[in-house]
Amino acid sequence: IVLDVYWDEPSVQADLSLRNQFNQELMSEKHRKKVQHERYGPINVAAGKYYIRVRCSQGESAYTLKIRDAENNEVPGGSFDQLPE
């Protein structure tokens, strides 16, 4: 997959992580301050359910996530389930 993140307020301090259905962290990245669009990937994952955690440590921002299949450029869809604790 390829993960695109668009920040409305790019000066925010934030971290992103990708986790699997067992809450194991597969990827962790810090937002690059003052960058409005960030792209991560390609990230190799098997078919299944994954969660993206966005955590702000300073400031606040709305954001848009776009996830697509890196091989065929399709947006696979998804849902907005809560990460299991």
Buried (B, 14 or more C-beta within 10 A) or exposed (E): BBBBBBBEEBEBEBEBBBBBEEEEEEBEBEBEEEEBEBEBBEBEBEEEEBBBEBEBEEEEBEBEEEBBEBEEEEEEEEEEEEEEE
